[in-house]
C-alpha cells in the first residue's frame, strides 16, 4: 500500500515539472488533527520565491480538486536547501563523496543515528564511511536522511 507521500508525489509530479521544476520530495507531518504538507522543489540555477509561489498555486488547485487529504492541512513549498533531505536512491547517488546524516527506523549496532561520508550505493544498500569503517545500511530502513551542509 502506497503512503500519502507516494500518492502525492505521483499526483503532483507532472504539474511541478510543467512549471520547470523538479519535485525533489514530499514530507507530511501530523500535529494532532492538523497536517503540514511540505513540498521540496529544485531546478537548475536554484529555486526562486516566484517558483515556490507558482508551484504552491498549481498544487493547491490540484489538491482542492482531488482532495487526497482528509484532514485540515497547511501546504509549504520550498527549495531543499543546503542540508537537503534525500528521498530516493538516485538522490543519494548524486551526493556520493559527501557527508550525510541518516536516521534509521530500526537500530543497527544499537544506533539509529549515523553520520558519515556517502561512499557508494549497491542495489538497495547505502554504504557510509563512519569513523574510518564501512557501514552498510538498508535503504528501506532509512527513515530520514540529509546532506550535511559544509560552511
C-alpha positions, -999 to +999 in steps of 0.1 A: +000+000+000+014+034-010+020+061+016+003+095+014+037+110+003+040+085-025+004+092-037+010+129-036+043+125-054+026+106-082-003+131-083+018+163-083+050+153-102+038+162-137+023+196-126+056+206-109+076+195-139+053+215-162+064+246-142+101+239-149+109+224-115+118+190-101+096+177-073+125+167-050+103+152-023+074+155+000+071+153+038+038+151+057+039+159+094+009+155+116+003+176+148-029+164+163-057+167+137-037+192+117-011+183+090+017+201+073+024+190+037+059+202+027+070+200-009+106+204-018+113+217-054+146+221-072+157+234-106+189+242-125+202+275-112+182+274-080+147+279-068+132+314-065+103+327-044+083+331-076+089+294-084+076+284-049+046+307-053+038+293-088+041+257-076+020+264-045-008+279-066-008+249-090-005+223-063-033+239-042-056+238-072-049+201-078-053+192-041-086+211-040-100+191-069-085+157-060-090+161-022-065+133-012-060+146+024-089+140+048-077+164+075-070+201+075-035+209+063-010+236+056+009+235+023+045+246+023+067+248-008+104+254-006+138+245-020+156+216-004+183+239+009+219+232+017+210+204+041+186+189+017+167+158+026+173+127+005+143+107-005+154+083-033+184+061-041+190+083-072+192+113-049+217+095-027+238+087-058+241+125-066+258+130-032+284+102-033+315+116-016+297+140+006+288+137+043+252+128+051+232+122+083+209+092+085+181+083+109+170+047+108+137+031+116+153+001+133+187+004+150+218-011+135+245-019+161+223-002+187+223+031+168+195+048+149+215+080+140+245+077+117+267+104+100+295+098+076+308+101+041+285+085+015+308+060-002+285+042-027+251+027-034+249-011-041+214-024-050+193-011-021+222-006+002+237+027+013+273+025+023+288+051+046+323+056+059+318+063+096+349+068+118+370+051+091+348+020+090+324+010+063+288+009+075+261-008+053+226+005+057+194-009+040+177+019+021+143+007+033+153+011+069+162+048+064+135+070+079+152+103+071+185+114+055+200+148+049+231+162+033+254+177+059+259+213+050+296+225+049+304+261+056 
